[in-house]
């Protein structure tokens, strides 16, 4: 370990980075859990059960009966205090009679079947789309069924709404230009028919030139308390290209919400926005108690950034509120007051609040779209959120992949862990800590980095992007030259580890 040498020098130019532990964030960590093995553990999703507990899903590598290491699906349930209620592992390809391919998880639903409460999770495996069912009380495998569509809704009594797109049987068909929506009953009628109703729509409008066409892209579907069905679909406009080896040209698309009554009659459809992206991500955040909340991730008008927009409607599809957030949020939930909580990964080299290569950013807006607060969580390595949920006591929980070992991460089992964090709103966890001002010059540097601060003497450590400590020692309020000639090229972080103080600085070694 290298020693840090201290001496006085006069520096005329500084790259100043101010990090305050008393930032504008208004949430702090209530509890956290790191789940995993020494290998590569992957977080998948987090959601509430029907009484407010947290269900966490991911994958872990384990040896099978023959000693071969393979990834098993993990499901565990935690109460509001973070206590583990159960943990189970599943060999999903084996259970579903599939080749040992990668598989991906989508939406989840709760059903009651034969007196048992079941967790249903959409699983894509190869070219199959399945509902994978587990017992809610134990996490044990129950059964699975083929559904064939990602845009599906499953009610508690196992009633299903399945949506699809088809290529119309016509002289010229260039894409999925027919919409199909079916409501499927859990038991057949007297004629052994499971289909309650079926809706079909054909887009026979052609763009200019004549060979152009419109396609459907179904994103999400849900149902209200009375049995009315709501569909989020993108109607994409394409123009045919007059060549033999090129695809059609995408022009634009309409992000729409459709409403069907209990008999499958199309009551109304409303365009929420016009999109310049081939596929915009649309999702129902809520459809209950007369409120519909929709999230759309879409490229902005200048085609320079992906942003999240939120739309609030009533059951008659009357638009009550529309607002666009400051960036795109990969994961989002709505609380009982219709406040919006977004969670996403973030890295900005100019943002002093970011601790490492990638942090989890949690942001809250009220139902009118007014910003409330934002908080950054993570360490000096990669922290990538995979979901967010509201806890039974009104807190916020998120799940992330983490390879960090410092700052907010209290425990690490190996290469990458599943990190579960419960947040409580209010003041930050460092409200009594003092502000640290770090000044560094030159930055970037090739030989020495000079560090100064606004406190007389403090202990510090320098770590790389993976949280590995490369240097440590003391620094002063004057200037501490640190020899970095032996460090590999890259980005490094200076951490203040003095009791009662907190801060982090960043520099680049060229």
N, C-alpha and C positions, 0 to 999 in steps of 0.2 A: 504494500500500500504506500502510495507516495505521500510525502509530507508537504503541507502547504506552508509556504514562507510568506511572512508579513513584513512589509516595509511601506514607508510613505512615498508617494509620488504624486505629481500634479497631472491630472487628466483634464483636458480642455473640452472634450466632447464625450458625452455619455449616451448609451442606448438605455433609456430608463424603462423599467417595467415595474408597475405598482400593483401589488397583489394584496388585497385586504381580506381578512377572514370574516369581516363584517360586511359582506357584499349585500346586494339587494335581494338575494335569495331568501325565500320565506318558507323553506321546508328543510328538515334535517332528518338524518337516519334514526329511526326508532329501533329497528333491529335488522340484522342481515344474516344470511346463511350462504356459505359456499358449498356447493354440492359437486362431488366429482371424484375422479381417480387421478393417479399420476399421469394419465394419458390425455387425449383430446376429448373433453366432454363438451357437448353442444346443447345449448338452451334452444327450445323450440317455441313454447308459448306458455302463457299464464292466464288463468281466468278464475272466476268465482264459481263455487258450487251453489246450489239453490238456497243455502242458509248462510252464505257469506264467507265460508272458508276459501283458501287459495289452493287451486290445483296447478301444479307445475309439471310440464312435460319437457323431455329432452332425450338425449341419448348418451350412453356411456359404453366404452369398450370393455368387454369381459371375455374370458376364455370359456368356450363351450365344453361339452363332456369329453371331446377329443383333444382338448388343449389348444384349439384354434381360437385366436382372438377375433371377435366380431362385435359390431355395434348392436346393442340392445336398446329398445325404447324404454325410457324411464318415465314413470308417473308417480308423483308423490303429492300428498295432501297436507297442507299446513293450516293450523288455526290462526286466529288474528294475532296471536302472540308469537307466531313462528314455530310453535311446537309441531313436530312431525306426527301425523296421525297414521300414515302408512307410506310405504315405498314398495313399488313393484316393478319388475322388469319383464319386457315382452319381446319375443322373437317374432316380429310382425310378418316377415316373409314366410316363415314356417306356419304361423297360424292361418295365413290367408292362401296357402298353397301357391306361392309365388316364387319365381326365381330370386336368388339373393341380390336383388337390385337395390339401388337407392330408392328411398320413399320419402314423401313430403306430406306435411300435415296442413289442413285448411281449417275451416270453421268447426265449431263444436256445438252440440245440442244435448239436451237432457230429455230422456223418455222414460216412461213407466211401462214395463212389459212383464206380464205374468207376476205382478206384485213386486218386481225388482226395479229400483231406480238405476238407470244406466247412463253412462257418459258415452255419447256418440261423437266420434272424431272423423272428419273427412280425411282419407288417406289416398294420395296418388302414388301408385306403384306400377312402373312400366306404363302401359297404355290403359290401365284400369283405374277407376275411381270408386272407392269403397267407403262404406260407413263401418268403422271399426268400433266395436262396442265393449265397454268394460263396466264392471260393477262399481257403482259410486261409493259404496261403503268400504270396499277392500282394494279396489284397483285391479282386480283379477279379470282375466279375459272372459268374455261372454260369447260373442259371436261376431260375424260380419255379414254384410250384404253388398252386392253390386248396385251402384246407383247411376254411374255413367255420366254425371254432370257435376261440375264444381259449384254452379249456381243453384243451390238447393236449400230448402228450408224444411226442418223436421219439428213438428209440434210434440208436446208432451205425450199425447196419445198415439204417437207414431204416424200421424197424418203427415204426408209429404207434399211439398210443391217442388216440382222438378222442371227446370227450364232447359231449352235446347235451341240450337240453330241448325237449319238445313239448307242445302242448295236446292232451289226450286226445280221441279221437273219442267223444263221449258227449253226453247231453242237455244237461248243464250243465258248461261248461268256462270258467273265468274267468282262466286263466293257464297258465304252463308247468309243468303238474303231472305230467309223465312224464319220467323220466330214461332216457337212452340212453347206453351206453358200448360202443364198438367197438374191437377190436384189428385193425389193418390190416397185412397182410404186404406186404413190398416187392415180392414176385413172386407171381403167382397159382398156385393148385394146378392139378391136371390138368383140372379143370372150369372153369378161368379165373376162379376166385373169389378175390378178394383178402381177403375178410373171414375172419379166423381165428375170432373169436367175437364175439357181440353180446349185451349184457345190457340188459334193459328193466325198469323198475319204474314202476308207476303209483300215485300217491298218491290212493287212493280214500277216504281219511278226510276227513270234512267237519267243519268247526268249527260252533259254535252261533251263529247260526242255520244251517239246513241248507245254505244257499247259500254259506256260507264254504268256504274251501279252503286247501290247502297247495301251495306252489310250490317248485321246485328252482332254486337259483342256484349253478352250478358255478364254482369259483374256480381250482382247480389240480389237476393229475394228474401222477403220476410212476410209476416202475417200479423194483423192486429188481433185484439181480443174478440172481435165479432166474426173473424174468419175472412175478412177482406185481405187480398194479397197485393203486395207492392213489389215492383221489379225495378231495379236500376240497370239500364241498358245503354250502350253507346251505339248510335246509328252512324256508321262511318260512310263517308262519300268518297268514291274512287272514280278515276277516269281511266279508260282503257288506253294502253300504250300500243301504238301501231308498230310493233316489232315482234319477232318470233322468240326472242330469248330474254325478255325483260318482264318484270311484274307490273301490275297496275300501279298508277300513281295516286297516292293518298292525297286528298284535298283538305278535308276537315271532317269534324264529327260533331254530333249533338249528344250531350249527356242528358238523358231523359229519365224520368220516373213515371212508371205506369201504375194505375190502380185497377184491380179487378174485384168485382163484388163476389158474394158467396156462391154465385152461380157461374162464375167465370166470364162474366160480361165485362168488357173494357169500359170502365166508367169515365176515365179521364187520363190524359198524359200531359206532362209539363216538361218543357226544356229548361234544365237548370243552368246550362252554359254551353257555349260553343268551344270545342277543343281543337287545338292544333297538333295534338299528339295522336299517334296511331291507336294507342290504348291508354286511356285514363283510368286510374284506379279509383273505383267508387265503392263505398261501403255504408251500410246502415249502422249508425252508432246507437240508435234507439228507435223503437217503434212501440210505444206503450203510453197509456194514459192520455191519449189524444195528441201526443207529440211525436213527430218524425224528425230525426236528426241525421243528416247525410254528410259524409266526408268525401271530398274529391281531391285526389292528388293529380295535378295537371301542370303542364308547362305554362309559363306566363306569356303575356301577349307579345313580348319582345323576343321570345324563344331563347332566353338566357338563363332561366332557373326553373326548378320544379318547386311549386308552392302548394300548400294545402288550403282549400276553401271549405267552409262549413255552411250548410243550408238547414234552416229550421222551417218545417212546414206543419200544418195541421192535417187531420185525416182527410180533408177535402182537397188536399194538395195546394192549399193557399200558402204562398211563400211569406213567412213572417219575418225572417231575418237571413241575411247573407253577408258573410265577411271572409276576407282572405287573411291568412296568418303570415308571419314574418318569414317562414320557410316551409319546407315539406316535413311532415311528421309521419314516420313509418307506422307508428302505433298510436291509437287514440281511444279514449273512453269518455263517457258522459256521466256525471253524478246526478243525484236526485234533483238538484237545483238547476240542471242543464248547464253547469259549468263544464268547460272543455279542458281535458288534461291530455297533452301531447307528449310523446316520448320518442326520441330519435337519437341516432349517433351523430356526433359533431366533432369536427376538427377544423380549427382556424388558427394558423400560426400567429395571427395578430390579436387573438383574444387571450388576455392573461388569466382568465378564469379556467381555461382548459389545462388539465394537469399532465396530459400525455398524448400518445399517438392518436387516441380516439376516446372520447368520453360519452357518457349517457347524459343527455339533456332532457330535463323534465320541465314542462312549461304549463302554466294554467291561465286560461282566459275565462271570463264570465260568459253568460249566455248571450250577451250583446256583442261579444268579440273584443271586449276591453281587456288588455293585458293585466294580469295580476302579479305573477312572479315567474322566475325561472331559476333552476338550480342545476349545477353540473356535478356529476358523480363519476368517480373512477380513480385510476392511478396513472403511473407514468408509462404504462404499456397500452395494449389495445383493450377497450371496453366497448362492447357492441350490444345495445339493448334489443330484445326480441319480443317484448310485449309489456303491457301495462294493465292494471286492474284497480278497482276500488275495493277496499277492505270493508268488512262488516261494521267496523267502528268509524267509518268515514275517512280512513287514511288512504294513501296511495301506495301501491306496490308495483315494482317492475322487475323484470327478469332480463339478464344480460349474459353474454359470453365475456369472460374476463381472463386475461393473462397477466394482470397486474398483481403486485404483491405489497403495495404500499398505499399511502394516502387513505382513501375511503375503504379499501379492501382490507378486512381484518384477518382473512384466512385464505390460503391457497394450497391446493392439493397437488398441483403439478402444472403441466403445460397450459391447459385451459380449463377453467371451472365454469359451472352454472352458478351465477351470482343472483340471489334473490334478496331484494331490498324492500323494506317497509319504511315509508316516509310519513312524517307527521308535520302538518303545517304549523307555522308560527315563526319562531326565530331560528337562526342557524345554530348548528352545534358548536360554533366557535364565537359566540357572542361576547365572551369575556377576553378573547385574545386581542392583541394589539396589532396595528397595521404595520406591515413591513414594506419598505421601499428598497428595491434592489436596483443598482446601477451597474451596467457591464459595458466594457469597452476593450478592444474593438469587437464588434459583433456583426458579421461572422469574424472568426479569428483563425490563425494558422499555428501560433506558438503559445501565446499567453492570453488569458482572459482576466481582466482586472475587475474585481467585484467590490462594491461598496454598499453600505446600508445606512439607515437612519438610527440604528441602535449601536451601542459601543462595541460589544463583542457578542457573537452568536455562533453556535455550532451549525455546520451545514454538511450536506452530502451531495455529490454529483452522481447522477444515474443516467443510464442510456434509455432508449425507447422501450426496452423490455423490463425496466425497473432494476437492472443489475447495477449495483454500486461500483463505481470506478474510482472515485476519490472521496475523501472526507477530511474535515478539519475545522479550523476556526476562521472566521472573517471578522472584520472590524468596520467601523463607520467611515474609515478613511478609504484605503484601497488595498485589496489583497490580490497580488498577482498569482495566478494559478497556471502552472506549466501543463499544457494539454498537448504537447508535441507528440506524445506517445499514443494518444487516443486515436482510434480509427475515425475516418471521416463520417460525419453524421450530426444528428441533433441530440443535445444533452439538456438535462434539467438540473437546476440548483435548488435544493430543498432546504428550507429553514427548519431545523429540528429543535430549536430552543424552546423550553417550557414557557408558555404564555404568549408565544409568537407563532405565526403561521404565514407561510408564503412560498412561492415557487417562481423561479426565473428560468429562462430558456436561452440557449445560445447554440450556434452552429459552428462546428469544426470543419474547416476546409482543408 
